[in-house]
Amino acid sequence: MAEEDMIRKSFTPGEVIFTEGEVGAEAYVIEQGTVEISKSDGNAVLILSVLTAGAVLGEMALIDSSPRMATARAARKTTLIVIPKTVFTKILGKTDAVVRVILTALLDRLRNQSRQNVGKTL
C-alpha cells in the first residue's frame, strides 16, 4: 500500500474499534494513541493487552477468517492506518504456502490458549 493509498481512522477515548465476535474486514496499525484489547463475560471485563504506536491489531480474524476474539477500544485519542481485508489477503497470498500453514497453526494454538486463560480468569 502506497502512502497516498492509506486510509486513516481516528477514534476518541472509549470508542470501540471492533467488537468480539464480529467478522473481521480490516486490520490496523496504530499510528498514534493507545488501544486496549479486552474480553468480557457480561459481568467483568479483562484487559488482555494495551497496544501503542506501531502495533498491529485485528490481523488474526483476517488470517483465519474466524470472528474477532476480543474487543478493541481506543484508550486515548488514537489514529489507525487501515489495512482492508482485500489488501491483507493479497499480501498474505504472496507468502510461501508452508509459512501460511505454520502461521495458521500458531494462530489456532494462540486462540485456544487465550480461551483457556480467559476462562480461568473471568
PASEGU-749540 format. One record per atom (N, C-alpha, C, O, CB): residue in one letter; x, z, y. Coordinates in pm, whole numbers, padded with zeros to 5 digits, always signed. Glycine has a CB too. Layout:
BEGIN
AXZY;...
***
This chain:
BEGIN
M+00084+00000-00118;M+00000+00000+00000;M+00088+00000+00123;M+00172+00088+00140;M-00095+00121+00000;A+00070-00096+00206;A+00146-00104+00330;A+00091-00001+00428;A-00026+00035+00424;A+00140-00248+00391;E+00178+00044+00517;E+00140+00146+00617;E+00012+00108+00691;E-00075+00192+00712;E+00254+00166+00718;E+00001-00018+00730;E-00118-00060+00807;E-00245-00063+00721;E-00355-00063+00775;E-00094-00199+00867;D-00231-00066+00588;D-00347-00066+00499;D-00393+00074+00461;D-00498+00089+00399;D-00315-00143+00374;M-00317+00175+00498;M-00351+00311+00459;M-00470+00364+00537;M-00478+00353+00659;M-00232+00402+00478;I-00561+00421+00463;I-00677+00484+00524;I-00650+00634+00527;I-00599+00691+00431;I-00810+00451+00444;R-00684+00695+00638;R-00668+00839+00652;R-00805+00903+00670;R-00894+00847+00732;R-00574+00873+00771;K-00819+01022+00614;K-00940+01101+00633;K-00897+01238+00687;K-00799+01296+00641;K-01023+01114+00499;S-00973+01287+00783;S-00945+01418+00839;S-01054+01516+00798;S-01171+01479+00786;S-00934+01411+00994;F-01014+01641+00775;F-01104+01746+00731;F-01083+01870+00815;F-00970+01903+00852;F-01085+01777+00582;T-01192+01939+00844;T-01185+02064+00919;T-01171+02180+00821;T-01204+02165+00703;T-01310+02082+01010;P-01125+02295+00867;P-01111+02411+00777;P-01243+02442+00705;P-01349+02451+00767;P-01064+02534+00856;G-01235+02457+00574;G-01351+02487+00492;G-01425+02366+00440;G-01511+02379+00353;G-01445+02570+00569;E-01394+02248+00491;E-01464+02127+00448;E-01419+02086+00307;E-01301+02087+00275;E-01438+02012+00548;V-01517+02050+00225;V-01490+02010+00087;V-01442+01865+00083;V-01502+01777+00144;V-01617+02027-00001;I-01334+01842+00011;I-01277+01708-00007;I-01340+01643-00130;I-01383+01528-00126;I-01121+01714-00021;F-01343+01718-00240;F-01417+01677-00359;F-01457+01802-00436;F-01400+01910-00418;F-01333+01580-00448;T-01557+01785-00524;T-01615+01897-00596;T-01593+01882-00745;T-01598+01772-00800;T-01764+01909-00565;E-01570+01994-00810;E-01557+01999-00955;E-01675+01927-01019;E-01790+01948-00981;E-01548+02146-01005;G-01646+01841-01118;G-01749+01769-01190;G-01778+01629-01138;G-01839+01549-01208;G-01873+01847-01188;E-01735+01600-01016;E-01756+01466-00960;E-01670+01362-01032;E-01567+01394-01091;E-01724+01466-00810;V-01716+01239-01027;V-01636+01127-01075;V-01535+01096-00966;V-01570+01090-00848;V-01725+01001-01109;G-01409+01077-01004;G-01304+01050-00906;G-01299+00904-00864;G-01291+00815-00948;G-01170+01092-00961;A-01303+00882-00733;A-01294+00745-00680;A-01168+00727-00596;A-01132+00615-00560;A-01417+00712-00596;E-01101+00840-00565;E-00983+00835-00480;E-00886+00946-00519;E-00926+01051-00571;E-01022+00847-00330;A-00759+00921-00493;A-00658+01025-00495;A-00609+01039-00351;A-00640+00954-00267;A-00538+00991-00595;Y-00536+01143-00322;Y-00495+01169-00184;Y-00352+01220-00178;Y-00302+01282-00271;Y-00589+01269-00118;V-00288+01191-00065;V-00159+01251-00031;V-00184+01330+00097;V-00242+01278+00193;V-00044+01141-00014;I-00139+01455+00099;I-00158+01536+00218;I-00055+01495+00322;I+00066+01511+00302;I-00148+01688+00186;E-00103+01442+00433;E-00015+01403+00542;E+00018+01525+00628;E+00132+01547+00667;E-00079+01291+00629;Q-00085+01603+00656;Q-00065+01729+00728;Q-00179+01823+00692;Q-00290+01778+00663;Q-00058+01707+00883;G-00150+01952+00693;G-00252+02050+00663;G-00231+02118+00531;G-00124+02109+00470;G-00387+01987+00665;T-00336+02187+00486;T-00331+02266+00364;T-00462+02250+00289;T-00570+02252+00348;T-00302+02416+00395;V-00452+02234+00156;V-00570+02217+00071;V-00568+02322-00039;V-00467+02341-00106;V-00576+02073+00010;E-00682+02390-00057;E-00697+02485-00167;E-00769+02417-00282;E-00871+02350-00263;E-00774+02612-00121;I-00715+02435-00402;I-00777+02385-00523;I-00836+02507-00594;I-00766+02604-00620;I-00673+02307-00615;S-00967+02501-00624;S-01032+02619-00681;S-01133+02583-00788;S-01178+02468-00799;S-01100+02700-00572;K-01169+02684-00868;K-01275+02674-00967;K-01369+02792-00944;K-01328+02897-00895;K-01219+02673-01114;S-01495+02772-00981;S-01593+02877-00964;S-01682+02884-01087;S-01708+02783-01152;S-01678+02853-00837;D-01727+03005-01119;D-01823+03020-01228;D-01962+03053-01174;D-02052+03091-01250;D-01777+03130-01325;G-01979+03037-01043;G-02106+03068-00980;G-02107+03206-00917;G-02183+03232-00824;G-02217+03057-01080;N-02023+03295-00968;N-02014+03431-00915;N-01883+03455-00842;N-01880+03519-00737;N-02030+03532-01027;A-01776+03403-00897;A-01643+03424-00840;A-01572+03291-00822;A-01598+03195-00895;A-01560+03519-00929;V-01482+03288-00725;V-01400+03169-00700;V-01256+03205-00729;V-01206+03308-00683;V-01417+03116-00553;L-01189+03120-00806;L-01049+03139-00838;L-00968+03028-00772;L-00989+02911-00800;L-01026+03139-00993;I-00876+03065-00683;I-00787+02968-00619;I-00677+02935-00719;I-00598+03022-00756;I-00727+03023-00483;L-00671+02810-00763;L-00571+02766-00860;L-00438+02733-00794;L-00332+02762-00848;L-00622+02645-00937;S-00446+02672-00675;S-00324+02638-00603;S-00354+02608-00457;S-00468+02580-00419;S-00255+02518-00668;V-00250+02615-00378;V-00257+02581-00237;V-00153+02472-00215;V-00034+02493-00239;V-00231+02706-00143;L-00198+02355-00170;L-00111+02239-00154;L-00086+02212-00006;L-00173+02234+00078;L-00173+02114-00222;T+00034+02164+00024;T+00071+02134+00162;T+00123+01991+00173;T+00121+01916+00076;T+00176+02234+00213;A+00168+01954+00291;A+00213+01817+00321;A+00302+01760+00212;A+00396+01825+00165;A+00287+01814+00454;G+00271+01638+00172;G+00348+01567+00070;G+00289+01577-00069;G+00323+01497-00156;G+00488+01618+00068;A+00201+01674-00092;A+00141+01692-00224;A+00035+01586-00250;A-00028+01534-00158;A+00079+01833-00237;V+00017+01555-00378;V-00085+01460-00423;V-00197+01539-00489;V-00171+01635-00563;V-00024+01353-00522;L-00320+01500-00464;L-00434+01564-00530;L-00537+01460-00568;L-00546+01353-00507;L-00497+01671-00440;G-00616+01493-00669;G-00721+01403-00714;G-00676+01295-00809;G-00756+01211-00850;G-00784+01340-00597;E-00550+01296-00845;E-00495+01190-00930;E-00540+01201-01075;E-00553+01100-01144;E-00345+01192-00924;M-00564+01323-01122;M-00597+01341-01264;M-00723+01264-01303;M-00726+01199-01407;M-00616+01490-01295;A-00825+01271-01221;A-00951+01202-01251;A-00934+01050-01252;A-01010+00980-01319;A-01058+01240-01149;L-00835+01000-01181;L-00810+00856-01180;L-00729+00812-01301;L-00742+00699-01348;L-00738+00816-01052;I-00644+00901-01350;I-00561+00866-01466;I-00644+00859-01593;I-00632+00764-01670;I-00447+00968-01482;D-00729+00961-01616;D-00802+00964-01743;D-00953+00944-01730;D-01026+00956-01829;D-00776+01095-01811;S-01000+00913-01611;S-01142+00886-01585;S-01234+01002-01623;S-01353+00982-01646;S-01185+00763-01661;S-01180+01123-01629;S-01261+01242-01654;S-01312+01295-01520;S-01256+01263-01415;S-01179+01352-01729;P-01418+01374-01523;P-01468+01433-01398;P-01363+01525-01335;P-01275+01576-01404;P-01598+01511-01424;R-01374+01545-01207;R-01285+01637-01136;R-01293+01773-01203;R-01402+01822-01231;R-01322+01647-00983;M-01178+01835-01227;M-01179+01965-01295;M-01177+02083-01199;M-01181+02198-01243;M-01062+01974-01388;A-01171+02057-01070;A-01169+02164-00972;A-01224+02111-00840;A-01248+01991-00824;A-01025+02221-00953;T-01242+02201-00746;T-01288+02166-00612;T-01169+02172-00517;T-01086+02262-00527;T-01403+02262-00565;A-01162+02077-00426;A-01057+02075-00324;A-01123+02096-00189;A-01221+02029-00155;A-00976+01941-00327;R-01068+02189-00111;R-01124+02223+00019;R-01010+02237+00120;R-00906+02296+00088;R-01209+02355+00011;A-01029+02185+00239;A-00929+02199+00345;A-00922+02346+00385;A-01023+02408+00417;A-00964+02109+00470;A-00801+02402+00384;A-00783+02541+00424;A-00761+02552+00574;A-00785+02656+00635;A-00666+02604+00349;R-00715+02443+00633;R-00700+02432+00778;R-00716+02285+00812;R-00740+02203+00723;R-00560+02488+00827;K-00705+02249+00938;K-00720+02108+00976;K-00623+02026+00892;K-00503+02053+00889;K-00694+02088+01130;T-00677+01924+00823;T-00599+01850+00725;T-00624+01700+00738;T-00737+01657+00758;T-00633+01897+00583;T-00517+01623+00727;T-00526+01478+00723;T-00471+01430+00590;T-00361+01466+00549;T-00449+01413+00843;L-00551+01348+00522;L-00512+01294+00392;L-00499+01143+00398;L-00576+01075+00467;L-00615+01333+00285;I-00401+01091+00326;I-00390+00948+00305;I-00466+00916+00177;I-00441+00977+00072;I-00238+00901+00297;V-00558+00823+00185;V-00646+00791+00072;V-00583+00683-00015;V-00532+00582+00034;V-00784+00743+00124;I-00586+00707-00146;I-00543+00606-00243;I-00667+00571-00325;I-00705+00647-00415;I-00423+00659-00336;P-00732+00458-00297;P-00852+00420-00372;P-00822+00398-00519;P-00709+00364-00556;P-00913+00292-00312;K-00921+00419-00603;K-00903+00404-00748;K-00850+00265-00784;K-00766+00253-00873;K-01035+00430-00821;T-00898+00162-00717;T-00853+00026-00749;T-00702+00011-00726;T-00633-00052-00806;T-00929-00077-00663;V-00652+00068-00619;V-00508+00062-00589;V-00431+00145-00690;V-00329+00101-00742;V-00479+00112-00445;F-00481+00266-00717;F-00415+00356-00812;F-00407+00293-00950;F-00302+00298-01015;F-00488+00490-00819;T-00517+00233-00994;T-00523+00169-01126;T-00427+00051-01134;T-00362+00029-01236;T-00666+00123-01158;K-00418-00025-01027;K-00326-00139-01023;K-00181-00092-01036;K-00102-00151-01110;K-00344-00219-00891;I-00146+00014-00965;I-00010+00069-00972;I+00016+00123-01112;I+00121+00096-01170;I+00011+00181-00866;L-00079+00200-01166;L-00062+00258-01300;L-00053+00148-01405;L+00020+00162-01503;L-00179+00352-01332;G-00126+00039-01385;G-00123-00072-01480;G+00013-00140-01490;G+00043-00205-01591;G-00226-00173-01441;K+00095-00126-01388;K+00229-00184-01389;K+00329-00095-01461;K+00444-00134-01483;K+00276-00210-01247;T+00285+00025-01498;T+00372+00120-01566;T+00378+00087-01714;T+00280+00040-01772;T+00323+00265-01546;D+00492+00110-01775;D+00510+00084-01918;D+00401+00155-01999;D+00363+00267-01966;D+00651+00131-01964;A+00352+00090-02104;A+00244+00144-02187;A+00280+00277-02250;A+00195+00366-02260;A+00207+00045-02296;V+00404+00293-02291;V+00447+00419-02352;V+00439+00532-02250;V+00397+00643-02284;V+00592+00407-02407;V+00477+00506-02127;V+00469+00606-02021;V+00323+00643-01996;V+00292+00761-01975;V+00536+00554-01890;R+00234+00545-01998;R+00091+00574-01977;R+00035+00661-02089;R-00044+00752-02063;R+00010+00443-01969;V+00076+00635-02213;V+00030+00717-02327;V+00080+00860-02312;V+00004+00955-02333;V+00080+00656-02461;I+00206+00875-02277;I+00263+01009-02258;I+00193+01081-02143;I+00160+01199-02154;I+00415+01000-02231;L+00171+01011-02034;L+00103+01069-01918;L-00037+01117-01957;L-00078+01226-01918;L+00095+00966-01803;T-00110+01037-02031;T-00245+01075-02074;T-00241+01196-02166;T-00325+01285-02154;T-00313+00957-02145;A-00144+01202-02257;A-00131+01317-02347;A-00099+01444-02269;A-00156+01550-02295;A-00022+01291-02453;L-00008+01434-02174;L+00027+01550-02092;L-00092+01598-02010;L-00116+01718-01996;L+00145+01517-01999;L-00166+01504-01956;L-00284+01537-01877;L-00389+01608-01963;L-00452+01704-01917;L-00343+01410-01814;D-00408+01562-02086;D-00502+01626-02177;D-00459+01770-02205;D-00542+01861-02206;D-00511+01547-02309;R-00331+01791-02228;R-00280+01927-02251;R-00299+02015-02129;R-00336+02132-02141;R-00132+01924-02290;L-00274+01959-02012;L-00290+02034-01887;L-00436+02074-01867;L-00465+02188-01830;L-00240+01951-01768;R-00528+01983-01890;R-00670+02014-01876;R-00711+02125-01974;R-00782+02218-01936;R-00755+01888-01899;N-00667+02115-02099;N-00702+02216-02199;N-00644+02352-02162;N-00713+02453-02172;N-00652+02173-02337;Q-00519+02356-02121;Q-00455+02482-02083;Q-00524+02543-01962;Q-00544+02665-01956;Q-00306+02459-02052;S-00561+02460-01867;S-00630+02508-01748;S-00765+02570-01785;S-00800+02677-01734;S-00650+02394-01647;R-00839+02503-01873;R-00968+02557-01918;R-00951+02695-01981;R-01029+02787-01954;R-01035+02461-02017;Q-00850+02708-02066;Q-00824+02836-02133;Q-00788+02944-02033;Q-00841+03055-02039;Q-00712+02820-02236;N-00699+02912-01940;N-00655+03011-01841;N-00767+03054-01749;N-00784+03172-01722;N-00541+02957-01759;V-00845+02958-01701;V-00955+02989-01610;V-01061+03069-01687;V-01118+03164-01632;V-01016+02858-01550;G-01088+03032-01810;G-01186+03104-01890;G-01150+03251-01908;G-01238+03336-01914;G-01199+03039-02025;K-01022+03280-01917;K-00977+03419-01931;K-00983+03495-01798;K-00991+03618-01797;K-00833+03423-01986;T-00979+03422-01688;T-00972+03485-01555;T-01109+03506-01493;T-01136+03611-01436;T-00887+03402-01461;L-01196+03405-01503;L-01329+03417-01439;L-01429+03487-01529;L-01544+03505-01490;L-01382+03280-01402;
***
